[in-house]
Amino acid sequence: MVEDDRDPESEQQGDRPFPESLCHGCAAPPRYIRTERSVFIHCPILKRYPPQPVWSCDEFVPANHVDSKPAE
């Protein structure tokens, strides 16, 4: 088993496993686990490997979403 810590944003869409998965656009950086015959995407929020592709997720937060208060 090989852990793949490449930044999903730096990969081209075609290089990603399950390119249509919602996981690639989530603020929680997924961890890619590659074996000889399979690729698994680990979600740090759910603490599991959701079945792929993920089409909807109650915990999804867009990667470009900034959760901060305005400066006072």
C-alpha positions in Angstrom: 0.0 0.0 0.0 1.3 3.5 -0.9 0.0 6.7 0.6 -0.2 9.5 -2.0 0.0 12.9 -0.3 0.0 14.9 -3.6 -2.1 18.0 -3.5 -5.3 17.2 -5.4 -5.5 20.7 -6.7 -2.1 20.3 -8.3 -3.2 17.2 -10.2 -5.0 17.5 -13.5 -8.7 16.4 -13.5 -7.8 13.3 -15.5 -5.2 12.2 -13.1 -7.5 12.0 -10.1 -9.2 8.8 -9.1 -13.0 9.2 -9.5 -12.6 12.7 -11.0 -16.4 13.4 -10.6 -16.2 12.8 -6.8 -17.1 15.7 -4.5 -14.1 14.8 -2.3 -11.6 16.6 -4.6 -13.3 20.0 -4.0 -13.6 19.7 -0.2 -11.7 21.9 2.2 -10.7 18.8 4.2 -7.8 17.5 2.3 -8.4 13.9 1.3 -5.6 11.3 1.6 -5.2 9.0 -1.4 -4.2 5.4 -0.6 -3.0 3.5 -3.7 -2.6 -0.2 -3.9 -1.5 -2.3 -6.8 -5.1 -2.6 -8.1 -7.1 0.0 -6.2 -7.3 3.6 -5.0 -9.0 4.7 -1.9 -9.8 8.2 -0.8 -9.7 8.7 3.0 -11.8 11.5 4.4 -10.3 13.2 7.6 -13.7 14.5 8.6 -15.6 11.3 8.4 -12.6 9.3 9.4 -13.3 6.6 6.8 -13.1 5.7 3.2 -16.5 6.7 1.6 -17.6 4.6 -1.4 -16.6 6.5 -4.5 -17.6 8.6 -6.3 -19.2 10.8 -3.6 -22.1 12.7 -5.1 -23.4 14.3 -1.9 -22.0 14.8 1.6 -23.5 16.5 4.7 -20.0 17.4 5.9 -18.8 18.9 2.6 -17.2 22.4 2.7 -16.0 23.9 -0.5 -12.2 24.2 -0.6 -12.3 27.9 -1.5 -14.7 28.6 1.5 -13.0 30.8 4.1 -14.5 30.4 7.5 -13.1 33.5 9.3 -14.5 36.6 10.8 -13.9 40.0 9.2 -11.1 42.0 10.7 -12.3 44.6 13.2 
